Amino acid sequence: MIVSRKIESYSIQIVSNYSGGGGYQMGFVYLYGENLNYLGHLGIIKDGQSLPQNRQDSNGVLNIYFHETELQSIIDTLRNERSVSLEFNPSSKWASIKTDKESVSKGELAA
């Protein structure tokens, strides 16, 4: 069964010389739900390094990992999308950041 948590707010921490994540972790995106309930974090791992396995702690907190090349698209999604959720499959350990369905826009008019 897939665990899905709606993200209401977030904070970012970029770190230097952090020994966690095997010494290859360069940041965190902390995720919060309703009433600032802590959902978990996205651990940002340096490109070229192996990602730690995604996991859910016994208290339900999610620990999800992405490479640093994904950081900009993660931040763009959190800033610009109206409804964003974090999903995690406890069996296969995959995780995703997901948006709700949106209408297709007509885009900008040609000049």
Biopython code that builds the backbone (N, CA, C, O; Angstrom):
import numpy as np
from Bio.PDB.StructureBuilder import StructureBuilder

atoms = [
    (1, "MET", "N", (0.832, -1.184, 0.000)),
    (1, "MET", "CA", (0.000, 0.000, 0.000)),
    (1, "MET", "C", (0.879, 1.251, 0.000)),
    (1, "MET", "O", (1.800, 1.369, 0.808)),
    (2, "ILE", "N", (0.598, 2.159, -0.886)),
    (2, "ILE", "CA", (1.390, 3.382, -1.016)),
    (2, "ILE", "C", (0.993, 4.387, 0.058)),
    (2, "ILE", "O", (-0.190, 4.651, 0.274)),
    (3, "VAL", "N", (1.994, 4.941, 0.723)),
    (3, "VAL", "CA", (1.803, 5.994, 1.711)),
    (3, "VAL", "C", (1.816, 7.315, 0.958)),
    (3, "VAL", "O", (2.735, 7.574, 0.181)),
    (4, "SER", "N", (0.810, 8.154, 1.175)),
    (4, "SER", "CA", (0.747, 9.451, 0.511)),
    (4, "SER", "C", (0.487, 10.529, 1.557)),
    (4, "SER", "O", (-0.427, 10.408, 2.372)),
    (5, "ARG", "N", (1.304, 11.588, 1.527)),
    (5, "ARG", "CA", (1.186, 12.690, 2.478)),
    (5, "ARG", "C", (1.168, 14.012, 1.718)),
    (5, "ARG", "O", (2.055, 14.276, 0.906)),
    (6, "LYS", "N", (0.168, 14.837, 1.978)),
    (6, "LYS", "CA", (0.074, 16.151, 1.334)),
    (6, "LYS", "C", (1.055, 17.110, 1.995)),
    (6, "LYS", "O", (1.092, 17.237, 3.218)),
    (7, "ILE", "N", (1.849, 17.782, 1.163)),
    (7, "ILE", "CA", (2.848, 18.738, 1.642)),
    (7, "ILE", "C", (2.211, 20.122, 1.683)),
    (7, "ILE", "O", (1.698, 20.604, 0.673)),
    (8, "GLU", "N", (2.245, 20.757, 2.845)),
    (8, "GLU", "CA", (1.694, 22.101, 3.018)),
    (8, "GLU", "C", (2.780, 23.175, 3.059)),
    (8, "GLU", "O", (2.550, 24.310, 2.640)),
    (9, "SER", "N", (3.969, 22.817, 3.566)),
    (9, "SER", "CA", (5.066, 23.785, 3.634)),
    (9, "SER", "C", (6.393, 23.029, 3.672)),
    (9, "SER", "O", (6.429, 21.812, 3.859)),
    (10, "TYR", "N", (7.472, 23.772, 3.492)),
    (10, "TYR", "CA", (8.798, 23.154, 3.459)),
    (10, "TYR", "C", (9.851, 24.152, 3.892)),
    (10, "TYR", "O", (9.604, 25.358, 3.913)),
    (11, "SER", "N", (11.019, 23.652, 4.236)),
    (11, "SER", "CA", (12.189, 24.489, 4.478)),
    (11, "SER", "C", (13.393, 23.759, 3.884)),
    (11, "SER", "O", (13.379, 22.540, 3.713)),
    (12, "ILE", "N", (14.421, 24.524, 3.578)),
    (12, "ILE", "CA", (15.608, 23.964, 2.915)),
    (12, "ILE", "C", (16.836, 24.247, 3.764)),
    (12, "ILE", "O", (16.987, 25.337, 4.316)),
    (13, "GLN", "N", (17.708, 23.260, 3.861)),
    (13, "GLN", "CA", (18.991, 23.429, 4.530)),
    (13, "GLN", "C", (20.070, 22.870, 3.608)),
    (13, "GLN", "O", (20.049, 21.690, 3.257)),
    (14, "ILE", "N", (21.004, 23.721, 3.225)),
    (14, "ILE", "CA", (22.154, 23.297, 2.426)),
    (14, "ILE", "C", (23.348, 23.262, 3.372)),
    (14, "ILE", "O", (23.612, 24.234, 4.080)),
    (15, "VAL", "N", (24.067, 22.148, 3.384)),
    (15, "VAL", "CA", (25.152, 21.987, 4.349)),
    (15, "VAL", "C", (26.490, 21.768, 3.638)),
    (15, "VAL", "O", (26.551, 21.291, 2.505)),
    (16, "SER", "N", (27.533, 22.129, 4.335)),
    (16, "SER", "CA", (28.888, 21.938, 3.842)),
    (16, "SER", "C", (29.609, 20.972, 4.765)),
    (16, "SER", "O", (29.526, 21.087, 5.988)),
    (17, "ASN", "N", (30.314, 20.020, 4.174)),
    (17, "ASN", "CA", (31.144, 19.096, 4.943)),
    (17, "ASN", "C", (30.342, 18.281, 5.956)),
    (17, "ASN", "O", (30.806, 18.023, 7.067)),
    (18, "TYR", "N", (29.144, 17.885, 5.562)),
    (18, "TYR", "CA", (28.280, 17.087, 6.444)),
    (18, "TYR", "C", (28.702, 15.629, 6.386)),
    (18, "TYR", "O", (28.870, 15.082, 5.296)),
    (19, "SER", "N", (28.877, 14.991, 7.532)),
    (19, "SER", "CA", (29.355, 13.608, 7.561)),
    (19, "SER", "C", (28.233, 12.582, 7.415)),
    (19, "SER", "O", (28.508, 11.406, 7.180)),
    (20, "GLY", "N", (26.968, 13.005, 7.550)),
    (20, "GLY", "CA", (25.846, 12.087, 7.377)),
    (20, "GLY", "C", (25.712, 11.686, 5.917)),
    (20, "GLY", "O", (26.365, 12.267, 5.050)),
    (21, "GLY", "N", (24.875, 10.705, 5.641)),
    (21, "GLY", "CA", (24.687, 10.252, 4.258)),
    (21, "GLY", "C", (25.973, 9.738, 3.649)),
    (21, "GLY", "O", (26.172, 9.851, 2.440)),
    (22, "GLY", "N", (26.857, 9.170, 4.472)),
    (22, "GLY", "CA", (28.125, 8.653, 3.968)),
    (22, "GLY", "C", (29.099, 9.760, 3.589)),
    (22, "GLY", "O", (30.082, 9.510, 2.892)),
    (23, "GLY", "N", (28.835, 10.973, 4.040)),
    (23, "GLY", "CA", (29.684, 12.119, 3.699)),
    (23, "GLY", "C", (29.314, 12.741, 2.373)),
    (23, "GLY", "O", (29.978, 13.675, 1.923)),
    (24, "TYR", "N", (28.256, 12.239, 1.729)),
    (24, "TYR", "CA", (27.877, 12.727, 0.414)),
    (24, "TYR", "C", (26.568, 13.515, 0.425)),
    (24, "TYR", "O", (26.071, 13.911, -0.629)),
    (25, "GLN", "N", (26.015, 13.740, 1.609)),
    (25, "GLN", "CA", (24.768, 14.495, 1.695)),
    (25, "GLN", "C", (25.094, 15.972, 1.740)),
    (25, "GLN", "O", (25.910, 16.421, 2.545)),
    (26, "MET", "N", (24.431, 16.736, 0.844)),
    (26, "MET", "CA", (24.730, 18.165, 0.779)),
    (26, "MET", "C", (23.541, 19.043, 1.144)),
    (26, "MET", "O", (23.635, 20.269, 1.085)),
    (27, "GLY", "N", (22.429, 18.432, 1.518)),
    (27, "GLY", "CA", (21.300, 19.248, 1.932)),
    (27, "GLY", "C", (20.079, 18.435, 2.293)),
    (27, "GLY", "O", (20.029, 17.216, 2.126)),
    (28, "PHE", "N", (19.094, 19.164, 2.797)),
    (28, "PHE", "CA", (17.818, 18.582, 3.204)),
    (28, "PHE", "C", (16.692, 19.496, 2.762)),
    (28, "PHE", "O", (16.834, 20.719, 2.778)),
    (29, "VAL", "N", (15.586, 18.911, 2.371)),
    (29, "VAL", "CA", (14.340, 19.652, 2.182)),
    (29, "VAL", "C", (13.389, 19.042, 3.200)),
    (29, "VAL", "O", (12.969, 17.893, 3.064)),
    (30, "TYR", "N", (13.053, 19.826, 4.228)),
    (30, "TYR", "CA", (12.168, 19.361, 5.289)),
    (30, "TYR", "C", (10.727, 19.620, 4.874)),
    (30, "TYR", "O", (10.399, 20.711, 4.406)),
    (31, "LEU", "N", (9.870, 18.627, 5.043)),
    (31, "LEU", "CA", (8.492, 18.705, 4.567)),
    (31, "LEU", "C", (7.509, 18.663, 5.742)),
    (31, "LEU", "O", (7.675, 17.898, 6.692)),
    (32, "TYR", "N", (6.477, 19.517, 5.644)),
    (32, "TYR", "CA", (5.490, 19.642, 6.702)),
    (32, "TYR", "C", (4.086, 19.546, 6.125)),
    (32, "TYR", "O", (3.821, 20.010, 5.016)),
    (33, "GLY", "N", (3.198, 18.942, 6.889)),
    (33, "GLY", "CA", (1.802, 18.819, 6.489)),
    (33, "GLY", "C", (0.949, 19.838, 7.210)),
    (33, "GLY", "O", (1.414, 20.909, 7.600)),
    (34, "GLU", "N", (-0.297, 19.481, 7.376)),
    (34, "GLU", "CA", (-1.254, 20.336, 8.057)),
    (34, "GLU", "C", (-0.785, 20.626, 9.482)),
    (34, "GLU", "O", (-0.247, 19.749, 10.158)),
    (35, "ASN", "N", (-0.995, 21.874, 9.935)),
    (35, "ASN", "CA", (-0.597, 22.310, 11.284)),
    (35, "ASN", "C", (0.895, 22.130, 11.553)),
    (35, "ASN", "O", (1.299, 21.873, 12.687)),
    (36, "LEU", "N", (1.707, 22.266, 10.511)),
    (36, "LEU", "CA", (3.165, 22.125, 10.596)),
    (36, "LEU", "C", (3.596, 20.752, 11.116)),
    (36, "LEU", "O", (4.667, 20.622, 11.709)),
    (37, "ASN", "N", (2.776, 19.739, 10.899)),
    (37, "ASN", "CA", (3.113, 18.372, 11.260)),
    (37, "ASN", "C", (4.284, 17.907, 10.385)),
    (37, "ASN", "O", (4.194, 17.954, 9.158)),
    (38, "TYR", "N", (5.378, 17.460, 11.008)),
    (38, "TYR", "CA", (6.579, 17.041, 10.279)),
    (38, "TYR", "C", (6.316, 15.734, 9.549)),
    (38, "TYR", "O", (5.990, 14.723, 10.171)),
    (39, "LEU", "N", (6.460, 15.757, 8.215)),
    (39, "LEU", "CA", (6.233, 14.575, 7.384)),
    (39, "LEU", "C", (7.511, 13.786, 7.157)),
    (39, "LEU", "O", (7.483, 12.559, 7.063)),
    (40, "GLY", "N", (8.640, 14.497, 7.069)),
    (40, "GLY", "CA", (9.909, 13.859, 6.783)),
    (40, "GLY", "C", (10.814, 14.796, 6.008)),
    (40, "GLY", "O", (10.577, 16.002, 5.946)),
    (41, "HIS", "N", (11.849, 14.229, 5.421)),
    (41, "HIS", "CA", (12.779, 15.061, 4.658)),
    (41, "HIS", "C", (13.200, 14.376, 3.362)),
    (41, "HIS", "O", (13.130, 13.156, 3.208)),
    (42, "LEU", "N", (13.632, 15.211, 2.457)),
    (42, "LEU", "CA", (14.296, 14.757, 1.241)),
    (42, "LEU", "C", (15.774, 14.989, 1.483)),
    (42, "LEU", "O", (16.201, 16.133, 1.638)),
    (43, "GLY", "N", (16.553, 13.936, 1.518)),
    (43, "GLY", "CA", (17.990, 14.065, 1.646)),
    (43, "GLY", "C", (18.579, 14.273, 0.259)),
    (43, "GLY", "O", (18.310, 13.495, -0.656)),
    (44, "ILE", "N", (19.373, 15.311, 0.102)),
    (44, "ILE", "CA", (19.972, 15.631, -1.196)),
    (44, "ILE", "C", (21.416, 15.124, -1.187)),
    (44, "ILE", "O", (22.249, 15.574, -0.401)),
    (45, "ILE", "N", (21.682, 14.175, -2.085)),
    (45, "ILE", "CA", (22.974, 13.489, -2.146)),
    (45, "ILE", "C", (23.760, 13.981, -3.371)),
    (45, "ILE", "O", (23.187, 14.184, -4.442)),
    (46, "LYS", "N", (25.040, 14.164, -3.207)),
    (46, "LYS", "CA", (25.895, 14.624, -4.306)),
    (46, "LYS", "C", (25.762, 13.695, -5.510)),
    (46, "LYS", "O", (25.662, 12.476, -5.370)),
    (47, "ASP", "N", (25.763, 14.300, -6.684)),
    (47, "ASP", "CA", (25.695, 13.536, -7.933)),
    (47, "ASP", "C", (26.844, 12.534, -8.002)),
    (47, "ASP", "O", (27.948, 12.801, -7.528)),
    (48, "GLY", "N", (26.567, 11.388, -8.597)),
    (48, "GLY", "CA", (27.585, 10.360, -8.773)),
    (48, "GLY", "C", (27.715, 9.412, -7.593)),
    (48, "GLY", "O", (28.427, 8.412, -7.679)),
    (49, "GLN", "N", (27.037, 9.713, -6.494)),
    (49, "GLN", "CA", (27.085, 8.850, -5.313)),
    (49, "GLN", "C", (25.817, 8.004, -5.242)),
    (49, "GLN", "O", (24.775, 8.405, -5.760)),
    (50, "SER", "N", (25.897, 6.870, -4.623)),
    (50, "SER", "CA", (24.731, 6.005, -4.464)),
    (50, "SER", "C", (23.748, 6.634, -3.491)),
    (50, "SER", "O", (24.132, 7.228, -2.483)),
    (51, "LEU", "N", (22.480, 6.489, -3.816)),
    (51, "LEU", "CA", (21.445, 6.998, -2.917)),
    (51, "LEU", "C", (21.182, 5.987, -1.803)),
    (51, "LEU", "O", (21.095, 4.787, -2.063)),
    (52, "PRO", "N", (21.056, 6.465, -0.563)),
    (52, "PRO", "CA", (20.624, 5.562, 0.505)),
    (52, "PRO", "C", (19.208, 5.053, 0.197)),
    (52, "PRO", "O", (18.489, 5.662, -0.595)),
    (53, "GLN", "N", (18.824, 3.971, 0.805)),
    (53, "GLN", "CA", (17.491, 3.431, 0.580)),
    (53, "GLN", "C", (16.441, 4.319, 1.267)),
    (53, "GLN", "O", (16.609, 4.708, 2.423)),
    (54, "ASN", "N", (15.370, 4.631, 0.549)),
    (54, "ASN", "CA", (14.262, 5.371, 1.126)),
    (54, "ASN", "C", (13.663, 4.536, 2.247)),
    (54, "ASN", "O", (13.675, 3.306, 2.194)),
    (55, "ARG", "N", (13.135, 5.220, 3.272)),
    (55, "ARG", "CA", (12.550, 4.468, 4.378)),
    (55, "ARG", "C", (11.484, 5.288, 5.098)),
    (55, "ARG", "O", (11.406, 6.511, 4.974)),
    (56, "GLN", "N", (10.675, 4.565, 5.848)),
    (56, "GLN", "CA", (9.687, 5.178, 6.723)),
    (56, "GLN", "C", (10.005, 4.725, 8.141)),
    (56, "GLN", "O", (10.049, 3.525, 8.415)),
    (57, "ASP", "N", (10.227, 5.674, 9.043)),
    (57, "ASP", "CA", (10.517, 5.354, 10.432)),
    (57, "ASP", "C", (9.253, 4.821, 11.121)),
    (57, "ASP", "O", (8.148, 4.970, 10.600)),
    (58, "SER", "N", (9.422, 4.209, 12.274)),
    (58, "SER", "CA", (8.292, 3.637, 13.008)),
    (58, "SER", "C", (7.253, 4.687, 13.402)),
    (58, "SER", "O", (6.087, 4.353, 13.616)),
    (59, "ASN", "N", (7.666, 5.954, 13.500)),
    (59, "ASN", "CA", (6.728, 7.029, 13.831)),
    (59, "ASN", "C", (6.044, 7.610, 12.583)),
    (59, "ASN", "O", (5.297, 8.584, 12.685)),
    (60, "GLY", "N", (6.298, 7.017, 11.408)),
    (60, "GLY", "CA", (5.661, 7.451, 10.171)),
    (60, "GLY", "C", (6.448, 8.472, 9.371)),
    (60, "GLY", "O", (6.075, 8.780, 8.239)),
    (61, "VAL", "N", (7.531, 9.007, 9.931)),
    (61, "VAL", "CA", (8.349, 10.014, 9.239)),
    (61, "VAL", "C", (9.041, 9.369, 8.046)),
    (61, "VAL", "O", (9.592, 8.273, 8.156)),
    (62, "LEU", "N", (9.010, 10.060, 6.894)),
    (62, "LEU", "CA", (9.608, 9.554, 5.658)),
    (62, "LEU", "C", (10.993, 10.153, 5.448)),
    (62, "LEU", "O", (11.199, 11.346, 5.670)),
    (63, "ASN", "N", (11.930, 9.331, 5.023)),
    (63, "ASN", "CA", (13.295, 9.733, 4.693)),
    (63, "ASN", "C", (13.528, 9.323, 3.243)),
    (63, "ASN", "O", (13.730, 8.146, 2.946)),
    (64, "ILE", "N", (13.498, 10.297, 2.352)),
    (64, "ILE", "CA", (13.554, 10.055, 0.915)),
    (64, "ILE", "C", (14.794, 10.745, 0.347)),
    (64, "ILE", "O", (15.163, 11.829, 0.797)),
    (65, "TYR", "N", (15.435, 10.119, -0.636)),
    (65, "TYR", "CA", (16.712, 10.626, -1.145)),
    (65, "TYR", "C", (16.663, 10.896, -2.646)),
    (65, "TYR", "O", (16.108, 10.120, -3.424)),
    (66, "PHE", "N", (17.266, 12.024, -3.022)),
    (66, "PHE", "CA", (17.405, 12.430, -4.419)),
    (66, "PHE", "C", (18.823, 12.943, -4.643)),
    (66, "PHE", "O", (19.489, 13.376, -3.703)),
    (67, "HIS", "N", (19.282, 12.894, -5.892)),
    (67, "HIS", "CA", (20.571, 13.500, -6.242)),
    (67, "HIS", "C", (20.424, 15.013, -6.373)),
    (67, "HIS", "O", (19.332, 15.528, -6.611)),
    (68, "GLU", "N", (21.535, 15.708, -6.214)),
    (68, "GLU", "CA", (21.512, 17.172, -6.233)),
    (68, "GLU", "C", (21.013, 17.744, -7.560)),
    (68, "GLU", "O", (20.493, 18.860, -7.579)),
    (69, "THR", "N", (21.155, 17.016, -8.668)),
    (69, "THR", "CA", (20.652, 17.526, -9.946)),
    (69, "THR", "C", (19.140, 17.668, -9.927)),
    (69, "THR", "O", (18.590, 18.412, -10.739)),
    (70, "GLU", "N", (18.449, 16.976, -9.026)),
    (70, "GLU", "CA", (16.988, 17.055, -8.928)),
    (70, "GLU", "C", (16.518, 18.188, -8.029)),
    (70, "GLU", "O", (15.327, 18.497, -8.004)),
    (71, "LEU", "N", (17.428, 18.814, -7.292)),
    (71, "LEU", "CA", (17.036, 19.822, -6.303)),
    (71, "LEU", "C", (16.260, 20.984, -6.912)),
    (71, "LEU", "O", (15.241, 21.396, -6.357)),
    (72, "GLN", "N", (16.715, 21.514, -8.031)),
    (72, "GLN", "CA", (16.033, 22.663, -8.637)),
    (72, "GLN", "C", (14.604, 22.308, -9.049)),
    (72, "GLN", "O", (13.685, 23.094, -8.817)),
    (73, "SER", "N", (14.405, 21.145, -9.652)),
    (73, "SER", "CA", (13.050, 20.771, -10.060)),
    (73, "SER", "C", (12.168, 20.490, -8.840)),
    (73, "SER", "O", (10.967, 20.759, -8.879)),
    (74, "ILE", "N", (12.740, 19.957, -7.764)),
    (74, "ILE", "CA", (11.983, 19.755, -6.532)),
    (74, "ILE", "C", (11.524, 21.095, -5.974)),
    (74, "ILE", "O", (10.356, 21.257, -5.621)),
    (75, "ILE", "N", (12.443, 22.058, -5.893)),
    (75, "ILE", "CA", (12.094, 23.376, -5.365)),
    (75, "ILE", "C", (11.061, 24.056, -6.259)),
    (75, "ILE", "O", (10.106, 24.647, -5.754)),
    (76, "ASP", "N", (11.235, 23.982, -7.571)),
    (76, "ASP", "CA", (10.258, 24.567, -8.501)),
    (76, "ASP", "C", (8.876, 23.961, -8.293)),
    (76, "ASP", "O", (7.878, 24.681, -8.287)),
    (77, "THR", "N", (8.812, 22.660, -8.124)),
    (77, "THR", "CA", (7.526, 21.993, -7.908)),
    (77, "THR", "C", (6.890, 22.462, -6.608)),
    (77, "THR", "O", (5.702, 22.781, -6.583)),
    (78, "LEU", "N", (7.662, 22.509, -5.531)),
    (78, "LEU", "CA", (7.119, 22.944, -4.245)),
    (78, "LEU", "C", (6.658, 24.396, -4.282)),
    (78, "LEU", "O", (5.650, 24.740, -3.666)),
    (79, "ARG", "N", (7.381, 25.245, -4.993)),
    (79, "ARG", "CA", (7.036, 26.671, -5.063)),
    (79, "ARG", "C", (5.855, 26.961, -5.977)),
    (79, "ARG", "O", (5.044, 27.840, -5.687)),
    (80, "ASN", "N", (5.757, 26.228, -7.078)),
    (80, "ASN", "CA", (4.831, 26.632, -8.135)),
    (80, "ASN", "C", (3.568, 25.801, -8.287)),
    (80, "ASN", "O", (2.637, 26.224, -8.972)),
    (81, "GLU", "N", (3.514, 24.656, -7.680)),
    (81, "GLU", "CA", (2.326, 23.812, -7.821)),
    (81, "GLU", "C", (1.404, 24.020, -6.632)),
    (81, "GLU", "O", (1.854, 24.272, -5.514)),
    (82, "ARG", "N", (0.107, 23.911, -6.889)),
    (82, "ARG", "CA", (-0.879, 24.164, -5.843)),
    (82, "ARG", "C", (-1.024, 23.014, -4.860)),
    (82, "ARG", "O", (-1.154, 23.242, -3.657)),
    (83, "SER", "N", (-1.005, 21.815, -5.341)),
    (83, "SER", "CA", (-1.211, 20.668, -4.469)),
    (83, "SER", "C", (-0.131, 19.627, -4.757)),
    (83, "SER", "O", (-0.083, 19.037, -5.836)),
    (84, "VAL", "N", (0.731, 19.419, -3.765)),
    (84, "VAL", "CA", (1.868, 18.518, -3.935)),
    (84, "VAL", "C", (1.849, 17.481, -2.809)),
    (84, "VAL", "O", (1.599, 17.811, -1.649)),
    (85, "SER", "N", (2.115, 16.235, -3.167)),
    (85, "SER", "CA", (2.157, 15.153, -2.188)),
    (85, "SER", "C", (3.470, 14.390, -2.289)),
    (85, "SER", "O", (4.115, 14.358, -3.337)),
    (86, "LEU", "N", (3.842, 13.786, -1.187)),
    (86, "LEU", "CA", (4.986, 12.885, -1.139)),
    (86, "LEU", "C", (4.422, 11.476, -1.062)),
    (86, "LEU", "O", (3.573, 11.189, -0.219)),
    (87, "GLU", "N", (4.890, 10.599, -1.938)),
    (87, "GLU", "CA", (4.428, 9.217, -1.953)),
    (87, "GLU", "C", (5.598, 8.275, -1.694)),
    (87, "GLU", "O", (6.734, 8.541, -2.088)),
    (88, "PHE", "N", (5.287, 7.161, -1.018)),
    (88, "PHE", "CA", (6.305, 6.167, -0.692)),
    (88, "PHE", "C", (5.674, 4.780, -0.710)),
    (88, "PHE", "O", (4.594, 4.563, -0.159)),
    (89, "ASN", "N", (6.369, 3.850, -1.352)),
    (89, "ASN", "CA", (5.924, 2.461, -1.380)),
    (89, "ASN", "C", (6.831, 1.673, -0.426)),
    (89, "ASN", "O", (8.000, 1.444, -0.737)),
    (90, "PRO", "N", (6.299, 1.254, 0.739)),
    (90, "PRO", "CA", (7.127, 0.552, 1.724)),
    (90, "PRO", "C", (7.685, -0.783, 1.224)),
    (90, "PRO", "O", (8.730, -1.227, 1.700)),
    (91, "SER", "N", (7.015, -1.420, 0.287)),
    (91, "SER", "CA", (7.488, -2.718, -0.212)),
    (91, "SER", "C", (8.684, -2.578, -1.131)),
    (91, "SER", "O", (9.704, -3.237, -0.932)),
    (92, "SER", "N", (8.566, -1.721, -2.142)),
    (92, "SER", "CA", (9.637, -1.582, -3.127)),
    (92, "SER", "C", (10.610, -0.447, -2.804)),
    (92, "SER", "O", (11.674, -0.345, -3.415)),
    (93, "LYS", "N", (10.243, 0.409, -1.838)),
    (93, "LYS", "CA", (11.072, 1.533, -1.362)),
    (93, "LYS", "C", (11.168, 2.700, -2.354)),
    (93, "LYS", "O", (12.001, 3.586, -2.169)),
    (94, "TRP", "N", (10.324, 2.719, -3.414)),
    (94, "TRP", "CA", (10.355, 3.872, -4.310)),
    (94, "TRP", "C", (9.567, 5.007, -3.676)),
    (94, "TRP", "O", (8.698, 4.791, -2.831)),
    (95, "ALA", "N", (9.889, 6.215, -4.103)),
    (95, "ALA", "CA", (9.192, 7.397, -3.604)),
    (95, "ALA", "C", (9.072, 8.409, -4.727)),
    (95, "ALA", "O", (9.820, 8.362, -5.703)),
    (96, "SER", "N", (8.119, 9.333, -4.580)),
    (96, "SER", "CA", (7.939, 10.359, -5.599)),
    (96, "SER", "C", (7.335, 11.613, -4.983)),
    (96, "SER", "O", (6.734, 11.581, -3.909)),
    (97, "ILE", "N", (7.513, 12.700, -5.689)),
    (97, "ILE", "CA", (6.819, 13.949, -5.391)),
    (97, "ILE", "C", (5.781, 14.083, -6.493)),
    (97, "ILE", "O", (6.118, 14.052, -7.676)),
    (98, "LYS", "N", (4.529, 14.229, -6.111)),
    (98, "LYS", "CA", (3.434, 14.158, -7.074)),
    (98, "LYS", "C", (2.534, 15.383, -6.955)),
    (98, "LYS", "O", (2.268, 15.874, -5.858)),
    (99, "THR", "N", (2.073, 15.864, -8.100)),
    (99, "THR", "CA", (1.088, 16.947, -8.108)),
    (99, "THR", "C", (-0.284, 16.374, -8.434)),
    (99, "THR", "O", (-0.402, 15.288, -9.001)),
    (100, "ASP", "N", (-1.322, 17.126, -8.064)),
    (100, "ASP", "CA", (-2.674, 16.738, -8.449)),
    (100, "ASP", "C", (-2.874, 17.042, -9.923)),
    (100, "ASP", "O", (-2.064, 17.743, -10.531)),
    (101, "LYS", "N", (-3.949, 16.519, -10.500)),
    (101, "LYS", "CA", (-4.280, 16.794, -11.897)),
    (101, "LYS", "C", (-4.546, 18.281, -12.073)),
    (101, "LYS", "O", (-5.155, 18.925, -11.218)),
    (102, "GLU", "N", (-4.077, 18.815, -13.197)),
    (102, "GLU", "CA", (-4.302, 20.217, -13.535)),
    (102, "GLU", "C", (-4.793, 20.312, -14.957)),
    (102, "GLU", "O", (-4.479, 19.471, -15.799)),
    (103, "SER", "N", (-5.563, 21.342, -15.212)),
    (103, "SER", "CA", (-6.031, 21.595, -16.566)),
    (103, "SER", "C", (-4.878, 22.029, -17.457)),
    (103, "SER", "O", (-3.955, 22.710, -17.010)),
    (104, "VAL", "N", (-4.940, 21.635, -18.700)),
    (104, "VAL", "CA", (-3.935, 22.050, -19.667)),
    (104, "VAL", "C", (-4.207, 23.508, -20.032)),
    (104, "VAL", "O", (-5.343, 23.880, -20.326)),
    (105, "SER", "N", (-3.182, 24.308, -20.010)),
    (105, "SER", "CA", (-3.296, 25.736, -20.300)),
    (105, "SER", "C", (-3.165, 25.984, -21.812)),
    (105, "SER", "O", (-2.554, 25.190, -22.527)),
    (106, "LYS", "N", (-3.736, 27.073, -22.277)),
    (106, "LYS", "CA", (-3.601, 27.450, -23.682)),
    (106, "LYS", "C", (-2.245, 28.103, -23.931)),
    (106, "LYS", "O", (-1.850, 28.277, -25.084)),
    (107, "GLY", "N", (-1.541, 28.458, -22.893)),
    (107, "GLY", "CA", (-0.223, 29.074, -23.039)),
    (107, "GLY", "C", (-0.337, 30.532, -23.429)),
    (107, "GLY", "O", (-1.429, 31.100, -23.452)),
    (108, "GLU", "N", (0.802, 31.134, -23.737)),
    (108, "GLU", "CA", (0.832, 32.538, -24.097)),
    (108, "GLU", "C", (0.512, 32.691, -25.574)),
    (108, "GLU", "O", (0.798, 31.817, -26.392)),
    (109, "LEU", "N", (-0.086, 33.822, -25.886)),
    (109, "LEU", "CA", (-0.398, 34.131, -27.283)),
    (109, "LEU", "C", (0.861, 34.568, -28.010)),
    (109, "LEU", "O", (1.722, 35.226, -27.425)),
    (110, "ALA", "N", (0.974, 34.207, -29.281)),
    (110, "ALA", "CA", (2.121, 34.614, -30.086)),
    (110, "ALA", "C", (2.096, 36.125, -30.281)),
    (110, "ALA", "O", (1.024, 36.724, -30.370)),
    (111, "ALA", "N", (3.264, 36.738, -30.347)),
    (111, "ALA", "CA", (3.344, 38.203, -30.509)),
    (111, "ALA", "C", (3.111, 38.605, -31.941)),
    (111, "ALA", "O", (3.142, 39.793, -32.261)),
]
sb = StructureBuilder()
sb.init_structure("model")
sb.init_model(0)
sb.init_chain("A")
sb.init_seg("    ")
for serial, (resi, resn, name, xyz) in enumerate(atoms, 1):
    if name == "N":
        sb.init_residue(resn, " ", resi, " ")
    sb.init_atom(name, np.array(xyz, "f"), 0.0, 1.0, " ", f" {name:<3s}", serial, name[0])
structure = sb.get_structure()
